């Protein structure tokens, strides 16, 4: 359970299903199997085909887990809330100061 994330809601990310990633890596490994033992780095991306913003990921996750909640060990549905977003380094530092540093000084 994470109380907050530090990211910009307008950031565009590339989400690719795991099976597509695995298949692409297997094909790349086969294609390069006869090459030397130099390290090979593989990168898989979908380019600008289906961009998604982190705001959509947050909103969709909230909607899904509100309609289909996880159940805890006692059989009680877990209530979700929107993820608190710290969208700048200043807000992140301010949160750490207020939440963790100041209580230590009291």
Rosetta blueprint (number, residue, H / E / L):
1 X L
2 X L
3 X L
4 X E
5 X E
6 X L
7 X L
8 X L
9 X L
10 X L
11 X L
12 X E
13 X E
14 X L
15 X L
16 X L
17 X L
18 X H
19 X H
20 X H
21 X H
22 X H
23 X H
24 X H
25 X H
26 X H
27 X H
28 X H
29 X H
30 X H
31 X H
32 X L
33 X L
34 X L
35 X L
36 X L
37 X L
38 X L
39 X L
40 X L
41 X L
42 X L
43 X L
44 X L
45 X L
46 X L
47 X L
48 X L
49 X L
50 X L
51 X L
52 X E
53 X E
54 X H
55 X H
56 X H
57 X H
58 X H
59 X H
60 X H
61 X H
62 X H
63 X H
64 X H
65 X H
66 X H
67 X H
68 X L
69 X L
70 X L
71 X E
72 X L
73 X L
74 X L
75 X L
76 X L
77 X E
78 X L
79 X L
80 X L
81 X L
82 X L
83 X L
84 X E
85 X E
86 X L
87 X L
88 X L
89 X H
90 X H
91 X H
92 X H
93 X H
94 X H
95 X H
96 X H
97 X H
98 X H
99 X H
100 X H
101 X H
102 X H
103 X H
104 X H
105 X H
106 X L
